[in-house]
Amino acid sequence: MSYNEENSNQYQSRQPGREFKMDPPPEFIKKNYQGNGLLLDKVAVITGGDSGIGRAVAILFAEEGADCVIAYLGEDEDAETTKKEIEYRGRRAILLNGDVSNSGHCKEIIERTITEFGRLDILVNNAAVQFPQDSLTEISDEQLHKTFETNIYPYFYLSREALRYMEKGACIINTSSVTAYQGNGMLIDYSATKGAIVSFTRSLSASLIHKGIRVNGVAPGPIWTPLIPSTFGEEDVAGFGQNVPMSRAGEPSEVAPCFLFLASDLSSYMSGQFLHPNGGDIINT
């Protein structure tokens, strides 16, 4: 397991959460992993790339030869760590701090990418928030808007801007969740956005397939990221992930290879599909 009851008192008061405060820290890449040039000289934009799954994806992409643009919100220390890990692997990293729920900022992310690198090969839509509530009646209009504006609107904004520059062979990868398929009684609005991401992915794939641009997604289960201690209380953090068949939470390093597969030519015959790193839950849809 990634943590236990002895170090479960890690509550953080704001999202998206700080990885440098987590004990033990999430594993962002498998020990002794060596790249094979699967993404050599590609350029990737990754939202929420400062920590958690986004960090693991960015560092794995860099290990495989990609330069990365990291979009993040506020967590400068985590972002700088991610940048250093990318640069350690001999690749370039650009950090862009801002709110992706703002369409203007999303346009700036894509334009800066083109200015700095002259191309855009991979877009990873990943940033998200979640606010548990015991009942639908407790979800305020403000929370509902915040969840949708953060979790699904940027996928439209960024994809729309990216498509101005993407060429045949490029790809878009969207992060959904097991909650899109199973639901979650305490995360109704969050689960609804993740379901919307599944439909968005399938529809955008159908729209772009004739252009040679693939659109796929990843739907993780319980993963040990900063979103967990910044969402749940001590008791829930202590038991997080134990209800899946593998009886543990996953590490970001166990999710990132799904993104690598979908970003590389290894998945050249796949579009409109989702991968499910979720600890053994069976998803039949």
N, C-alpha and C positions, 0 to 999 in steps of 0.2 A: 504493500500500500504506500501511497505518497505521504501519508501523515497518520497520526493516531490520536487517541484521546489526550495524551499528555501535552500535545502541542496544538490543540484544537482552538484555543482561545486567541484567534487571529482576526477577530472582526475588524473590518475597515469601514469607515463611515461614509465613504463615497465611491461611486463607480467612475471609471472602469476598474479601479483598484491598482495597487502597487505590487509588482512582483518581487521587488527587492525586500519587501517586508515579510514575505512568506517563508515559513520554516516547517519542513524543508522546502527549498525552492523547487518549482516545477522543472522537470528535465526537458530541455529544449532540443537536444539532438542525441542520438544514440552514441554511446561511447565507442571510440575508434572507427566511427563512420568515415568512409572515404568516398568522395564523389566520383562519378564516371562521365562528367561532361554532358549530362542529359539536357541541360539548359544553357549550354555554352553561349555566352554573349547575348542572351535574351535579357529583356527589361521587364520587370514586374512591378506593379503597384499593389500594395497590400494594406488594407485598412485595418486598424487595430493591430498594427504590426509591431508595436513596442513591447508587447508581453503576451503571455499565454500561447494560444494556438497561432496567432499571427506572428509572434516572434519565432516560434519553431518553424513555421513555413518559410519565413524570410531567410533564416540561417541555413536551412536545408537547401533552398533555392540557390543561395550564394555558394554553398558547398558544391553544387552542381553547375556553377558557372554563370549565374545570373546576377545582374545589378538590380538593386531594389530601391523603390521609393516607399518609405514608411509613413503612412498617414496615422496620426494618433491624436489623442485629446489630453493634454495637460501633464502626462506622466513623463517629464523630461528625463529623469534619471534612468527609468526603464528604457526609454527610446535611445539614449546614448549608449547603454549597454548593448542593445541590439545592433546599433551602428558599428560599434567596435568589433563585435563578433563577425559581422559581414566583412568589414575591412580586413580583419585577421585572415580571412579566407581569400583575400586578394581581389575583392569586388568592391564596387562603389555603392554607397548608400546615401540617400537624401532623406532628411527628416522634415516632415511638414506637419506642424501642430495646428489643429483647428477642428471645428465641428462639422462632420460630414453630413449632418442633417441640413446644412446650409448649401443650397445648390450652387451658389457662387463659389464657395470653397471647393466643392467637388470639381468645378470647372478649372479652378486654379491648380488643383492637384494634377490634372491631366495635362494642362498647358505647361506646367513646370517640368513634367516628365519629358515632354517633347522637346522643350528648350534645352534640357540638360543632356538628354540621351538621343534625341532624334528619332525615337521609335517607341512603340509600346506593344509588347507581345503577350503579356499575361496580366489580367486584372483579377485580383482576389478580393471579393467583397466579404468582409468578415466582422467588422465592428458591430457590437450589440450591447444592449442593456436589458435588465430584467428586474422586476419589482414584485415579489411575491405578495399575494393577498389571499385571505381565507375565503373570500366570496366575490362574485362579480359585482355585487352592490358596493364593495369597498374600492373598486377601481374608479378613480376620479377621471373627469374629462382631461385634466392636465396630464395624469399618468398615461392615459390611453394615447393621447397625442404624442407624448414624449417617446413612448415605446415604438409606435409606428414610424414616427419621423426619424428615429435613430436606426431602426432595424430593417426597414424595407425601402423607404424613400431614397436613401443614398445608393442603393443597388440600381435604381432607375437613373438617378443623376449621373453616377460615375460611368455606367455602361453606355448611356447616351452620349456622353462626351468622348469616351474611349473609342467608340465606333467611328468617330471622325478620322481616326488615325490607324486603327487596326487593319491589318491586311490578311490575306489568306494564310492560314496556319496559326493565327492568333487564337487565344482562348480566354474565356471568362469562367471563373470558378466561384460559386456562391456557397456560403456557410449557412446551412439550415440547422436542424437539431432533431434528435429523436422525438422531442415533444411535438413536432409537426405530424408525426405518425401515430404516436400513442396518446397525445394530449397530456395535460398536467393541470390538476384542479386548482393549484395555487399559482399557476403561471398562465392564466387564460389569455391575456393580451399578448404576452411573449410568444406563446404557442401559436396564436393566430398569425403573428408576423412570420414565424418560421414556416407555417403552412403556405403563406403567401409567397415565400421565397421558393418553395418547391414549384408552385404553379408558374411563377415568373421565370424560373430556370427552364422549365419545359417549353413554355411559350416562346421565350427568346431563342432557344435552340431551334425551334421550328422556323422562326423568322430568319435566322442567320445561316442555316446549314448550307444553303445554296451558295453562300459567299465563302465557304470554307473556314468559317469561324465556329469553333466548338464551344458549347456552353454546358457545363456540368456542375455538380455540387457535392458537398460532403455534409453528412448529418450526424455529428458526434453525439455520443451519450455523455455520461458524467465525466468531465475532464477537469483535472486539478489546475485551475487557472486563477488569476486575481479576481475574476468575476465571482468566484465562490465565497471567499471571506468578505467581499464587499456587498454580498447579497444576503447571506444567511447568518444566523446566530450560532453560538458555540456548539450547541447540541447537534444542529443539522450539519455543521462542518465536520464534527467528529464522526458522524455516520455516513457522510457523503460518498456515494458510489457503491455502498455495500449491498444494494438491492438488485444489482445486475447479476447475471449468471457467474461472472468471474469474481464477484464479491469484492470489488475494489474499484476505485476511480482510475481512469486512464491518465497517462501523461501526454502533454502536448507532442512529445517526440513520437508517440504512437499514432497520432492523428496526421501529422505533417506529411508522411509518405503518401497518404491518399491524395493530397494536393499535388505532390510531385508527380505521381502517376498521371493525374488528369492534365497536368501542365505539359507533360512531355509527349513525344511521339509514340510512347508505349501504349497510349490510349487513343491512337489515331482513328479508331473505328467506333468511338463512343461519343455520343452527344445526347443531352437531355436526361442524363442518368445521375444517380446519387450513390455514393459509397457510405457505408455505415460502420464506422469504428465506435462501437458502443458496448463492449464488454460481453457480447454474446447474445443480446436480445435479437430475436428473429423479427424482421420487418418484411411482411409479405405484401408490399404495395409499391 
